[in-house]
Amino acid sequence: MTHMNIKANILEFINREILNGLQTVDENQELLISGTLDSLSIMRVVSYLEREAGITIPPLDIALENFSSVNAMCDYLDSK
């Protein structure tokens, strides 16, 4: 899967499954500090990424710098 496909898939998952289409986020938007996503939402995103990417994300990697935005998530996945 390409970087652009991953980004599009994460955005679609967050907008459709977590935000229920009530609002949309973009790839650069701060998700945690803004309160757009909470800890439960991040765990749903982590679970989704593990399924889609076929990886296990260690608890220590579930950190602000890796999950602050969709771009940060893509950068994290690229490093794996």
mmCIF file of the N, C-alpha and C atoms, coordinates in Angstrom:
data_MODEL
# 
_entry.id   MODEL 
# 
loop_
_atom_site.group_PDB 
_atom_site.id 
_atom_site.type_symbol 
_atom_site.label_atom_id 
_atom_site.label_alt_id 
_atom_site.label_comp_id 
_atom_site.label_asym_id 
_atom_site.label_entity_id 
_atom_site.label_seq_id 
_atom_site.pdbx_PDB_ins_code 
_atom_site.Cartn_x 
_atom_site.Cartn_y 
_atom_site.Cartn_z 
_atom_site.occupancy 
_atom_site.B_iso_or_equiv 
_atom_site.pdbx_formal_charge 
_atom_site.auth_seq_id 
_atom_site.auth_comp_id 
_atom_site.auth_asym_id 
_atom_site.auth_atom_id 
_atom_site.pdbx_PDB_model_num 
ATOM 1   N N  . MET A 1 1  ? 0.838   -1.172 0.000  1.00 0.00 ? 1  MET A N  1 
ATOM 2   C CA . MET A 1 1  ? 0.000   0.000  0.000  1.00 0.00 ? 1  MET A CA 1 
ATOM 3   C C  . MET A 1 1  ? 0.893   1.250  0.000  1.00 0.00 ? 1  MET A C  1 
ATOM 4   N N  . THR A 1 2  ? 0.564   2.224  -0.821 1.00 0.00 ? 2  THR A N  1 
ATOM 5   C CA . THR A 1 2  ? 1.376   3.431  -0.906 1.00 0.00 ? 2  THR A CA 1 
ATOM 6   C C  . THR A 1 2  ? 1.054   4.391  0.238  1.00 0.00 ? 2  THR A C  1 
ATOM 7   N N  . HIS A 1 3  ? 1.965   5.336  0.443  1.00 0.00 ? 3  HIS A N  1 
ATOM 8   C CA . HIS A 1 3  ? 1.795   6.341  1.491  1.00 0.00 ? 3  HIS A CA 1 
ATOM 9   C C  . HIS A 1 3  ? 0.476   7.094  1.303  1.00 0.00 ? 3  HIS A C  1 
ATOM 10  N N  . MET A 1 4  ? 0.140   7.456  0.071  1.00 0.00 ? 4  MET A N  1 
ATOM 11  C CA . MET A 1 4  ? -1.094  8.204  -0.213 1.00 0.00 ? 4  MET A CA 1 
ATOM 12  C C  . MET A 1 4  ? -2.322  7.347  0.067  1.00 0.00 ? 4  MET A C  1 
ATOM 13  N N  . ASN A 1 5  ? -2.264  6.052  -0.264 1.00 0.00 ? 5  ASN A N  1 
ATOM 14  C CA . ASN A 1 5  ? -3.388  5.163  0.022  1.00 0.00 ? 5  ASN A CA 1 
ATOM 15  C C  . ASN A 1 5  ? -3.588  5.009  1.521  1.00 0.00 ? 5  ASN A C  1 
ATOM 16  N N  . ILE A 1 6  ? -2.493  4.856  2.246  1.00 0.00 ? 6  ILE A N  1 
ATOM 17  C CA . ILE A 1 6  ? -2.573  4.715  3.698  1.00 0.00 ? 6  ILE A CA 1 
ATOM 18  C C  . ILE A 1 6  ? -3.207  5.967  4.292  1.00 0.00 ? 6  ILE A C  1 
ATOM 19  N N  . LYS A 1 7  ? -2.736  7.117  3.860  1.00 0.00 ? 7  LYS A N  1 
ATOM 20  C CA . LYS A 1 7  ? -3.257  8.386  4.362  1.00 0.00 ? 7  LYS A CA 1 
ATOM 21  C C  . LYS A 1 7  ? -4.755  8.500  4.081  1.00 0.00 ? 7  LYS A C  1 
ATOM 22  N N  . ALA A 1 8  ? -5.152  8.198  2.858  1.00 0.00 ? 8  ALA A N  1 
ATOM 23  C CA . ALA A 1 8  ? -6.571  8.274  2.485  1.00 0.00 ? 8  ALA A CA 1 
ATOM 24  C C  . ALA A 1 8  ? -7.405  7.299  3.300  1.00 0.00 ? 8  ALA A C  1 
ATOM 25  N N  . ASN A 1 9  ? -6.888  6.098  3.527  1.00 0.00 ? 9  ASN A N  1 
ATOM 26  C CA . ASN A 1 9  ? -7.620  5.102  4.301  1.00 0.00 ? 9  ASN A CA 1 
ATOM 27  C C  . ASN A 1 9  ? -7.775  5.513  5.768  1.00 0.00 ? 9  ASN A C  1 
ATOM 28  N N  . ILE A 1 10 ? -6.722  6.078  6.347  1.00 0.00 ? 10 ILE A N  1 
ATOM 29  C CA . ILE A 1 10 ? -6.803  6.534  7.742  1.00 0.00 ? 10 ILE A CA 1 
ATOM 30  C C  . ILE A 1 10 ? -7.810  7.675  7.854  1.00 0.00 ? 10 ILE A C  1 
ATOM 31  N N  . LEU A 1 11 ? -7.729  8.630  6.932  1.00 0.00 ? 11 LEU A N  1 
ATOM 32  C CA . LEU A 1 11 ? -8.682  9.745  6.946  1.00 0.00 ? 11 LEU A CA 1 
ATOM 33  C C  . LEU A 1 11 ? -10.114 9.245  6.821  1.00 0.00 ? 11 LEU A C  1 
ATOM 34  N N  . GLU A 1 12 ? -10.343 8.317  5.914  1.00 0.00 ? 12 GLU A N  1 
ATOM 35  C CA . GLU A 1 12 ? -11.687 7.773  5.724  1.00 0.00 ? 12 GLU A CA 1 
ATOM 36  C C  . GLU A 1 12 ? -12.160 7.065  6.989  1.00 0.00 ? 12 GLU A C  1 
ATOM 37  N N  . PHE A 1 13 ? -11.294 6.259  7.607  1.00 0.00 ? 13 PHE A N  1 
ATOM 38  C CA . PHE A 1 13 ? -11.668 5.551  8.826  1.00 0.00 ? 13 PHE A CA 1 
ATOM 39  C C  . PHE A 1 13 ? -12.043 6.533  9.938  1.00 0.00 ? 13 PHE A C  1 
ATOM 40  N N  . ILE A 1 14 ? -11.210 7.534  10.163 1.00 0.00 ? 14 ILE A N  1 
ATOM 41  C CA . ILE A 1 14 ? -11.487 8.500  11.230 1.00 0.00 ? 14 ILE A CA 1 
ATOM 42  C C  . ILE A 1 14 ? -12.776 9.266  10.942 1.00 0.00 ? 14 ILE A C  1 
ATOM 43  N N  . ASN A 1 15 ? -12.909 9.779  9.732  1.00 0.00 ? 15 ASN A N  1 
ATOM 44  C CA . ASN A 1 15 ? -14.083 10.579 9.389  1.00 0.00 ? 15 ASN A CA 1 
ATOM 45  C C  . ASN A 1 15 ? -15.377 9.771  9.407  1.00 0.00 ? 15 ASN A C  1 
ATOM 46  N N  . ARG A 1 16 ? -15.332 8.551  8.926  1.00 0.00 ? 16 ARG A N  1 
ATOM 47  C CA . ARG A 1 16 ? -16.549 7.738  8.812  1.00 0.00 ? 16 ARG A CA 1 
ATOM 48  C C  . ARG A 1 16 ? -16.843 6.969  10.087 1.00 0.00 ? 16 ARG A C  1 
ATOM 49  N N  . GLU A 1 17 ? -15.854 6.265  10.610 1.00 0.00 ? 17 GLU A N  1 
ATOM 50  C CA . GLU A 1 17 ? -16.088 5.341  11.718 1.00 0.00 ? 17 GLU A CA 1 
ATOM 51  C C  . GLU A 1 17 ? -16.013 5.986  13.098 1.00 0.00 ? 17 GLU A C  1 
ATOM 52  N N  . ILE A 1 18 ? -15.164 6.971  13.253 1.00 0.00 ? 18 ILE A N  1 
ATOM 53  C CA . ILE A 1 18 ? -15.004 7.576  14.579 1.00 0.00 ? 18 ILE A CA 1 
ATOM 54  C C  . ILE A 1 18 ? -15.826 8.854  14.707 1.00 0.00 ? 18 ILE A C  1 
ATOM 55  N N  . LEU A 1 19 ? -15.769 9.693  13.694 1.00 0.00 ? 19 LEU A N  1 
ATOM 56  C CA . LEU A 1 19 ? -16.508 10.962 13.752 1.00 0.00 ? 19 LEU A CA 1 
ATOM 57  C C  . LEU A 1 19 ? -17.897 10.851 13.133 1.00 0.00 ? 19 LEU A C  1 
ATOM 58  N N  . ASN A 1 20 ? -18.229 9.684  12.623 1.00 0.00 ? 20 ASN A N  1 
ATOM 59  C CA . ASN A 1 20 ? -19.557 9.389  12.077 1.00 0.00 ? 20 ASN A CA 1 
ATOM 60  C C  . ASN A 1 20 ? -20.029 10.388 11.027 1.00 0.00 ? 20 ASN A C  1 
ATOM 61  N N  . GLY A 1 21 ? -19.083 10.974 10.304 1.00 0.00 ? 21 GLY A N  1 
ATOM 62  C CA . GLY A 1 21 ? -19.439 11.924 9.266  1.00 0.00 ? 21 GLY A CA 1 
ATOM 63  C C  . GLY A 1 21 ? -19.955 13.259 9.786  1.00 0.00 ? 21 GLY A C  1 
ATOM 64  N N  . LEU A 1 22 ? -19.935 13.452 11.098 1.00 0.00 ? 22 LEU A N  1 
ATOM 65  C CA . LEU A 1 22 ? -20.431 14.699 11.674 1.00 0.00 ? 22 LEU A CA 1 
ATOM 66  C C  . LEU A 1 22 ? -19.443 15.840 11.498 1.00 0.00 ? 22 LEU A C  1 
ATOM 67  N N  . GLN A 1 23 ? -18.194 15.509 11.333 1.00 0.00 ? 23 GLN A N  1 
ATOM 68  C CA . GLN A 1 23 ? -17.145 16.468 11.019 1.00 0.00 ? 23 GLN A CA 1 
ATOM 69  C C  . GLN A 1 23 ? -16.079 15.712 10.260 1.00 0.00 ? 23 GLN A C  1 
ATOM 70  N N  . THR A 1 24 ? -15.178 16.434 9.633  1.00 0.00 ? 24 THR A N  1 
ATOM 71  C CA . THR A 1 24 ? -14.084 15.796 8.916  1.00 0.00 ? 24 THR A CA 1 
ATOM 72  C C  . THR A 1 24 ? -12.764 16.396 9.376  1.00 0.00 ? 24 THR A C  1 
ATOM 73  N N  . VAL A 1 25 ? -11.746 15.602 9.269  1.00 0.00 ? 25 VAL A N  1 
ATOM 74  C CA . VAL A 1 25 ? -10.403 16.064 9.602  1.00 0.00 ? 25 VAL A CA 1 
ATOM 75  C C  . VAL A 1 25 ? -9.543  15.989 8.352  1.00 0.00 ? 25 VAL A C  1 
ATOM 76  N N  . ASP A 1 26 ? -8.466  16.749 8.351  1.00 0.00 ? 26 ASP A N  1 
ATOM 77  C CA . ASP A 1 26 ? -7.515  16.655 7.250  1.00 0.00 ? 26 ASP A CA 1 
ATOM 78  C C  . ASP A 1 26 ? -6.215  16.064 7.782  1.00 0.00 ? 26 ASP A C  1 
ATOM 79  N N  . GLU A 1 27 ? -5.283  15.844 6.903  1.00 0.00 ? 27 GLU A N  1 
ATOM 80  C CA . GLU A 1 27 ? -4.056  15.117 7.247  1.00 0.00 ? 27 GLU A CA 1 
ATOM 81  C C  . GLU A 1 27 ? -3.151  15.854 8.227  1.00 0.00 ? 27 GLU A C  1 
ATOM 82  N N  . ASN A 1 28 ? -3.255  17.164 8.296  1.00 0.00 ? 28 ASN A N  1 
ATOM 83  C CA . ASN A 1 28 ? -2.390  17.950 9.179  1.00 0.00 ? 28 ASN A CA 1 
ATOM 84  C C  . ASN A 1 28 ? -3.052  18.351 10.488 1.00 0.00 ? 28 ASN A C  1 
ATOM 85  N N  . GLN A 1 29 ? -4.333  18.129 10.598 1.00 0.00 ? 29 GLN A N  1 
ATOM 86  C CA . GLN A 1 29 ? -5.071  18.588 11.774 1.00 0.00 ? 29 GLN A CA 1 
ATOM 87  C C  . GLN A 1 29 ? -4.597  17.892 13.044 1.00 0.00 ? 29 GLN A C  1 
ATOM 88  N N  . GLU A 1 30 ? -4.407  18.677 14.089 1.00 0.00 ? 30 GLU A N  1 
ATOM 89  C CA . GLU A 1 30 ? -4.058  18.150 15.412 1.00 0.00 ? 30 GLU A CA 1 
ATOM 90  C C  . GLU A 1 30 ? -5.291  17.429 15.954 1.00 0.00 ? 30 GLU A C  1 
ATOM 91  N N  . LEU A 1 31 ? -5.143  16.159 16.245 1.00 0.00 ? 31 LEU A N  1 
ATOM 92  C CA . LEU A 1 31 ? -6.287  15.339 16.638 1.00 0.00 ? 31 LEU A CA 1 
ATOM 93  C C  . LEU A 1 31 ? -6.441  15.178 18.147 1.00 0.00 ? 31 LEU A C  1 
ATOM 94  N N  . LEU A 1 32 ? -5.354  15.125 18.860 1.00 0.00 ? 32 LEU A N  1 
ATOM 95  C CA . LEU A 1 32 ? -5.421  14.844 20.298 1.00 0.00 ? 32 LEU A CA 1 
ATOM 96  C C  . LEU A 1 32 ? -5.555  16.104 21.144 1.00 0.00 ? 32 LEU A C  1 
ATOM 97  N N  . ILE A 1 33 ? -4.649  17.031 20.985 1.00 0.00 ? 33 ILE A N  1 
ATOM 98  C CA . ILE A 1 33 ? -4.674  18.242 21.800 1.00 0.00 ? 33 ILE A CA 1 
ATOM 99  C C  . ILE A 1 33 ? -5.958  19.035 21.553 1.00 0.00 ? 33 ILE A C  1 
ATOM 100 N N  . SER A 1 34 ? -6.459  18.988 20.320 1.00 0.00 ? 34 SER A N  1 
ATOM 101 C CA . SER A 1 34 ? -7.689  19.701 19.981 1.00 0.00 ? 34 SER A CA 1 
ATOM 102 C C  . SER A 1 34 ? -8.930  19.036 20.578 1.00 0.00 ? 34 SER A C  1 
ATOM 103 N N  . GLY A 1 35 ? -8.783  17.780 20.997 1.00 0.00 ? 35 GLY A N  1 
ATOM 104 C CA . GLY A 1 35 ? -9.926  17.048 21.529 1.00 0.00 ? 35 GLY A CA 1 
ATOM 105 C C  . GLY A 1 35 ? -10.772 16.377 20.461 1.00 0.00 ? 35 GLY A C  1 
ATOM 106 N N  . THR A 1 36 ? -10.324 16.436 19.214 1.00 0.00 ? 36 THR A N  1 
ATOM 107 C CA . THR A 1 36 ? -11.067 15.777 18.135 1.00 0.00 ? 36 THR A CA 1 
ATOM 108 C C  . THR A 1 36 ? -11.150 14.275 18.394 1.00 0.00 ? 36 THR A C  1 
ATOM 109 N N  . LEU A 1 37 ? -10.040 13.691 18.842 1.00 0.00 ? 37 LEU A N  1 
ATOM 110 C CA . LEU A 1 37 ? -10.012 12.278 19.217 1.00 0.00 ? 37 LEU A CA 1 
ATOM 111 C C  . LEU A 1 37 ? -9.649  12.165 20.689 1.00 0.00 ? 37 LEU A C  1 
ATOM 112 N N  . ASP A 1 38 ? -10.254 11.199 21.365 1.00 0.00 ? 38 ASP A N  1 
ATOM 113 C CA . ASP A 1 38 ? -9.913  10.931 22.761 1.00 0.00 ? 38 ASP A CA 1 
ATOM 114 C C  . ASP A 1 38 ? -9.147  9.610  22.833 1.00 0.00 ? 38 ASP A C  1 
ATOM 115 N N  . SER A 1 39 ? -8.833  9.180  24.038 1.00 0.00 ? 39 SER A N  1 
ATOM 116 C CA . SER A 1 39 ? -8.013  7.972  24.190 1.00 0.00 ? 39 SER A CA 1 
ATOM 117 C C  . SER A 1 39 ? -8.697  6.734  23.617 1.00 0.00 ? 39 SER A C  1 
ATOM 118 N N  . LEU A 1 40 ? -9.994  6.629  23.764 1.00 0.00 ? 40 LEU A N  1 
ATOM 119 C CA . LEU A 1 40 ? -10.719 5.481  23.208 1.00 0.00 ? 40 LEU A CA 1 
ATOM 120 C C  . LEU A 1 40 ? -10.656 5.509  21.682 1.00 0.00 ? 40 LEU A C  1 
ATOM 121 N N  . SER A 1 41 ? -10.815 6.691  21.109 1.00 0.00 ? 41 SER A N  1 
ATOM 122 C CA . SER A 1 41 ? -10.733 6.829  19.651 1.00 0.00 ? 41 SER A CA 1 
ATOM 123 C C  . SER A 1 41 ? -9.352  6.449  19.142 1.00 0.00 ? 41 SER A C  1 
ATOM 124 N N  . ILE A 1 42 ? -8.326  6.858  19.855 1.00 0.00 ? 42 ILE A N  1 
ATOM 125 C CA . ILE A 1 42 ? -6.958  6.516  19.439 1.00 0.00 ? 42 ILE A CA 1 
ATOM 126 C C  . ILE A 1 42 ? -6.771  5.007  19.477 1.00 0.00 ? 42 ILE A C  1 
ATOM 127 N N  . MET A 1 43 ? -7.316  4.340  20.477 1.00 0.00 ? 43 MET A N  1 
ATOM 128 C CA . MET A 1 43 ? -7.196  2.880  20.539 1.00 0.00 ? 43 MET A CA 1 
ATOM 129 C C  . MET A 1 43 ? -7.919  2.223  19.364 1.00 0.00 ? 43 MET A C  1 
ATOM 130 N N  . ARG A 1 44 ? -9.022  2.796  18.938 1.00 0.00 ? 44 ARG A N  1 
ATOM 131 C CA . ARG A 1 44 ? -9.724  2.286  17.744 1.00 0.00 ? 44 ARG A CA 1 
ATOM 132 C C  . ARG A 1 44 ? -8.850  2.477  16.506 1.00 0.00 ? 44 ARG A C  1 
ATOM 133 N N  . VAL A 1 45 ? -8.174  3.629  16.413 1.00 0.00 ? 45 VAL A N  1 
ATOM 134 C CA . VAL A 1 45 ? -7.277  3.885  15.287 1.00 0.00 ? 45 VAL A CA 1 
ATOM 135 C C  . VAL A 1 45 ? -6.104  2.911  15.332 1.00 0.00 ? 45 VAL A C  1 
ATOM 136 N N  . VAL A 1 46 ? -5.534  2.693  16.501 1.00 0.00 ? 46 VAL A N  1 
ATOM 137 C CA . VAL A 1 46 ? -4.417  1.750  16.651 1.00 0.00 ? 46 VAL A CA 1 
ATOM 138 C C  . VAL A 1 46 ? -4.847  0.358  16.187 1.00 0.00 ? 46 VAL A C  1 
ATOM 139 N N  . SER A 1 47 ? -5.998  -0.089 16.632 1.00 0.00 ? 47 SER A N  1 
ATOM 140 C CA . SER A 1 47 ? -6.515  -1.402 16.236 1.00 0.00 ? 47 SER A CA 1 
ATOM 141 C C  . SER A 1 47 ? -6.693  -1.472 14.712 1.00 0.00 ? 47 SER A C  1 
ATOM 142 N N  . TYR A 1 48 ? -7.235  -0.427 14.141 1.00 0.00 ? 48 TYR A N  1 
ATOM 143 C CA . TYR A 1 48 ? -7.423  -0.364 12.690 1.00 0.00 ? 48 TYR A CA 1 
ATOM 144 C C  . TYR A 1 48 ? -6.076  -0.449 11.963 1.00 0.00 ? 48 TYR A C  1 
ATOM 145 N N  . LEU A 1 49 ? -5.104  0.341  12.431 1.00 0.00 ? 49 LEU A N  1 
ATOM 146 C CA . LEU A 1 49 ? -3.788  0.342  11.789 1.00 0.00 ? 49 LEU A CA 1 
ATOM 147 C C  . LEU A 1 49 ? -3.108  -1.020 11.907 1.00 0.00 ? 49 LEU A C  1 
ATOM 148 N N  . GLU A 1 50 ? -3.237  -1.656 13.046 1.00 0.00 ? 50 GLU A N  1 
ATOM 149 C CA . GLU A 1 50 ? -2.646  -2.984 13.213 1.00 0.00 ? 50 GLU A CA 1 
ATOM 150 C C  . GLU A 1 50 ? -3.252  -3.974 12.230 1.00 0.00 ? 50 GLU A C  1 
ATOM 151 N N  . ARG A 1 51 ? -4.573  -3.932 12.074 1.00 0.00 ? 51 ARG A N  1 
ATOM 152 C CA . ARG A 1 51 ? -5.250  -4.833 11.122 1.00 0.00 ? 51 ARG A CA 1 
ATOM 153 C C  . ARG A 1 51 ? -4.827  -4.533 9.692  1.00 0.00 ? 51 ARG A C  1 
ATOM 154 N N  . GLU A 1 52 ? -4.880  -3.268 9.328  1.00 0.00 ? 52 GLU A N  1 
ATOM 155 C CA . GLU A 1 52 ? -4.610  -2.877 7.946  1.00 0.00 ? 52 GLU A CA 1 
ATOM 156 C C  . GLU A 1 52 ? -3.150  -3.054 7.546  1.00 0.00 ? 52 GLU A C  1 
ATOM 157 N N  . ALA A 1 53 ? -2.247  -2.723 8.452  1.00 0.00 ? 53 ALA A N  1 
ATOM 158 C CA . ALA A 1 53 ? -0.815  -2.792 8.133  1.00 0.00 ? 53 ALA A CA 1 
ATOM 159 C C  . ALA A 1 53 ? -0.205  -4.136 8.495  1.00 0.00 ? 53 ALA A C  1 
ATOM 160 N N  . GLY A 1 54 ? -0.944  -4.969 9.221  1.00 0.00 ? 54 GLY A N  1 
ATOM 161 C CA . GLY A 1 54 ? -0.428  -6.275 9.607  1.00 0.00 ? 54 GLY A CA 1 
ATOM 162 C C  . GLY A 1 54 ? 0.731   -6.183 10.576 1.00 0.00 ? 54 GLY A C  1 
ATOM 163 N N  . ILE A 1 55 ? 0.671   -5.204 11.475 1.00 0.00 ? 55 ILE A N  1 
ATOM 164 C CA . ILE A 1 55 ? 1.740   -5.016 12.459 1.00 0.00 ? 55 ILE A CA 1 
ATOM 165 C C  . ILE A 1 55 ? 1.132   -4.978 13.860 1.00 0.00 ? 55 ILE A C  1 
ATOM 166 N N  . THR A 1 56 ? 1.996   -5.063 14.851 1.00 0.00 ? 56 THR A N  1 
ATOM 167 C CA . THR A 1 56 ? 1.604   -4.847 16.237 1.00 0.00 ? 56 THR A CA 1 
ATOM 168 C C  . THR A 1 56 ? 2.269   -3.559 16.700 1.00 0.00 ? 56 THR A C  1 
ATOM 169 N N  . ILE A 1 57 ? 1.471   -2.668 17.231 1.00 0.00 ? 57 ILE A N  1 
ATOM 170 C CA . ILE A 1 57 ? 1.999   -1.391 17.714 1.00 0.00 ? 57 ILE A CA 1 
ATOM 171 C C  . ILE A 1 57 ? 2.205   -1.516 19.216 1.00 0.00 ? 57 ILE A C  1 
ATOM 172 N N  . PRO A 1 58 ? 3.459   -1.457 19.669 1.00 0.00 ? 58 PRO A N  1 
ATOM 173 C CA . PRO A 1 58 ? 3.740   -1.586 21.098 1.00 0.00 ? 58 PRO A CA 1 
ATOM 174 C C  . PRO A 1 58 ? 3.141   -0.413 21.882 1.00 0.00 ? 58 PRO A C  1 
ATOM 175 N N  . PRO A 1 59 ? 2.705   -0.666 23.115 1.00 0.00 ? 59 PRO A N  1 
ATOM 176 C CA . PRO A 1 59 ? 2.106   0.401  23.934 1.00 0.00 ? 59 PRO A CA 1 
ATOM 177 C C  . PRO A 1 59 ? 2.974   1.653  24.035 1.00 0.00 ? 59 PRO A C  1 
ATOM 178 N N  . LEU A 1 60 ? 4.283   1.497  24.122 1.00 0.00 ? 60 LEU A N  1 
ATOM 179 C CA . LEU A 1 60 ? 5.155   2.673  24.231 1.00 0.00 ? 60 LEU A CA 1 
ATOM 180 C C  . LEU A 1 60 ? 5.139   3.541  22.971 1.00 0.00 ? 60 LEU A C  1 
ATOM 181 N N  . ASP A 1 61 ? 4.755   2.966  21.839 1.00 0.00 ? 61 ASP A N  1 
ATOM 182 C CA . ASP A 1 61 ? 4.690   3.729  20.593 1.00 0.00 ? 61 ASP A CA 1 
ATOM 183 C C  . ASP A 1 61 ? 3.397   4.529  20.456 1.00 0.00 ? 61 ASP A C  1 
ATOM 184 N N  . ILE A 1 62 ? 2.419   4.239  21.312 1.00 0.00 ? 62 ILE A N  1 
ATOM 185 C CA . ILE A 1 62 ? 1.158   4.974  21.270 1.00 0.00 ? 62 ILE A CA 1 
ATOM 186 C C  . ILE A 1 62 ? 1.373   6.265  22.046 1.00 0.00 ? 62 ILE A C  1 
ATOM 187 N N  . ALA A 1 63 ? 1.983   7.215  21.355 1.00 0.00 ? 63 ALA A N  1 
ATOM 188 C CA . ALA A 1 63 ? 2.414   8.476  21.961 1.00 0.00 ? 63 ALA A CA 1 
ATOM 189 C C  . ALA A 1 63 ? 1.989   9.636  21.075 1.00 0.00 ? 63 ALA A C  1 
ATOM 190 N N  . LEU A 1 64 ? 1.950   10.801 21.678 1.00 0.00 ? 64 LEU A N  1 
ATOM 191 C CA . LEU A 1 64 ? 1.523   12.012 20.976 1.00 0.00 ? 64 LEU A CA 1 
ATOM 192 C C  . LEU A 1 64 ? 2.281   12.226 19.673 1.00 0.00 ? 64 LEU A C  1 
ATOM 193 N N  . GLU A 1 65 ? 3.592   12.029 19.692 1.00 0.00 ? 65 GLU A N  1 
ATOM 194 C CA . GLU A 1 65 ? 4.366   12.294 18.473 1.00 0.00 ? 65 GLU A CA 1 
ATOM 195 C C  . GLU A 1 65 ? 4.019   11.341 17.327 1.00 0.00 ? 65 GLU A C  1 
ATOM 196 N N  . ASN A 1 66 ? 3.473   10.171 17.624 1.00 0.00 ? 66 ASN A N  1 
ATOM 197 C CA . ASN A 1 66 ? 3.121   9.203  16.583 1.00 0.00 ? 66 ASN A CA 1 
ATOM 198 C C  . ASN A 1 66 ? 1.658   9.283  16.150 1.00 0.00 ? 66 ASN A C  1 
ATOM 199 N N  . PHE A 1 67 ? 0.807   9.894  16.967 1.00 0.00 ? 67 PHE A N  1 
ATOM 200 C CA . PHE A 1 67 ? -0.631  9.875  16.687 1.00 0.00 ? 67 PHE A CA 1 
ATOM 201 C C  . PHE A 1 67 ? -1.283  11.249 16.766 1.00 0.00 ? 67 PHE A C  1 
ATOM 202 N N  . SER A 1 68 ? -0.486  12.306 16.694 1.00 0.00 ? 68 SER A N  1 
ATOM 203 C CA . SER A 1 68 ? -1.043  13.654 16.809 1.00 0.00 ? 68 SER A CA 1 
ATOM 204 C C  . SER A 1 68 ? -1.840  14.078 15.570 1.00 0.00 ? 68 SER A C  1 
ATOM 205 N N  . SER A 1 69 ? -1.507  13.517 14.423 1.00 0.00 ? 69 SER A N  1 
ATOM 206 C CA . SER A 1 69 ? -2.207  13.840 13.171 1.00 0.00 ? 69 SER A CA 1 
ATOM 207 C C  . SER A 1 69 ? -2.137  12.623 12.253 1.00 0.00 ? 69 SER A C  1 
ATOM 208 N N  . VAL A 1 70 ? -2.881  12.673 11.189 1.00 0.00 ? 70 VAL A N  1 
ATOM 209 C CA . VAL A 1 70 ? -2.831  11.581 10.211 1.00 0.00 ? 70 VAL A CA 1 
ATOM 210 C C  . VAL A 1 70 ? -1.442  11.519 9.581  1.00 0.00 ? 70 VAL A C  1 
ATOM 211 N N  . ASN A 1 71 ? -0.832  12.662 9.326  1.00 0.00 ? 71 ASN A N  1 
ATOM 212 C CA . ASN A 1 71 ? 0.537   12.653 8.789  1.00 0.00 ? 71 ASN A CA 1 
ATOM 213 C C  . ASN A 1 71 ? 1.508   11.996 9.761  1.00 0.00 ? 71 ASN A C  1 
ATOM 214 N N  . ALA A 1 72 ? 1.359   12.263 11.057 1.00 0.00 ? 72 ALA A N  1 
ATOM 215 C CA . ALA A 1 72 ? 2.229   11.640 12.064 1.00 0.00 ? 72 ALA A CA 1 
ATOM 216 C C  . ALA A 1 72 ? 2.033   10.124 12.062 1.00 0.00 ? 72 ALA A C  1 
ATOM 217 N N  . MET A 1 73 ? 0.787   9.679  11.908 1.00 0.00 ? 73 MET A N  1 
ATOM 218 C CA . MET A 1 73 ? 0.514   8.236  11.860 1.00 0.00 ? 73 MET A CA 1 
ATOM 219 C C  . MET A 1 73 ? 1.182   7.602  10.639 1.00 0.00 ? 73 MET A C  1 
ATOM 220 N N  . CYS A 1 74 ? 1.106   8.278  9.503  1.00 0.00 ? 74 CYS A N  1 
ATOM 221 C CA . CYS A 1 74 ? 1.733   7.765  8.282  1.00 0.00 ? 74 CYS A CA 1 
ATOM 222 C C  . CYS A 1 74 ? 3.253   7.706  8.435  1.00 0.00 ? 74 CYS A C  1 
ATOM 223 N N  . ASP A 1 75 ? 3.825   8.741  9.026  1.00 0.00 ? 75 ASP A N  1 
ATOM 224 C CA . ASP A 1 75 ? 5.270   8.739  9.263  1.00 0.00 ? 75 ASP A CA 1 
ATOM 225 C C  . ASP A 1 75 ? 5.661   7.586  10.179 1.00 0.00 ? 75 ASP A C  1 
ATOM 226 N N  . TYR A 1 76 ? 4.859   7.347  11.211 1.00 0.00 ? 76 TYR A N  1 
ATOM 227 C CA . TYR A 1 76 ? 5.118   6.228  12.114 1.00 0.00 ? 76 TYR A CA 1 
ATOM 228 C C  . TYR A 1 76 ? 5.069   4.905  11.360 1.00 0.00 ? 76 TYR A C  1 
ATOM 229 N N  . LEU A 1 77 ? 4.029   4.722  10.556 1.00 0.00 ? 77 LEU A N  1 
ATOM 230 C CA . LEU A 1 77 ? 3.896   3.470  9.801  1.00 0.00 ? 77 LEU A CA 1 
ATOM 231 C C  . LEU A 1 77 ? 5.058   3.296  8.819  1.00 0.00 ? 77 LEU A C  1 
ATOM 232 N N  . ASP A 1 78 ? 5.490   4.388  8.207  1.00 0.00 ? 78 ASP A N  1 
ATOM 233 C CA . ASP A 1 78 ? 6.625   4.325  7.279  1.00 0.00 ? 78 ASP A CA 1 
ATOM 234 C C  . ASP A 1 78 ? 7.895   3.858  7.986  1.00 0.00 ? 78 ASP A C  1 
ATOM 235 N N  . SER A 1 79 ? 8.005   4.167  9.273  1.00 0.00 ? 79 SER A N  1 
ATOM 236 C CA . SER A 1 79 ? 9.203   3.780  10.022 1.00 0.00 ? 79 SER A CA 1 
ATOM 237 C C  . SER A 1 79 ? 9.201   2.318  10.433 1.00 0.00 ? 79 SER A C  1 
ATOM 238 N N  . LYS A 1 80 ? 8.088   1.650  10.271 1.00 0.00 ? 80 LYS A N  1 
ATOM 239 C CA . LYS A 1 80 ? 7.976   0.239  10.676 1.00 0.00 ? 80 LYS A CA 1 
ATOM 240 C C  . LYS A 1 80 ? 8.283   -0.687 9.543  1.00 0.00 ? 80 LYS A C  1 
# 
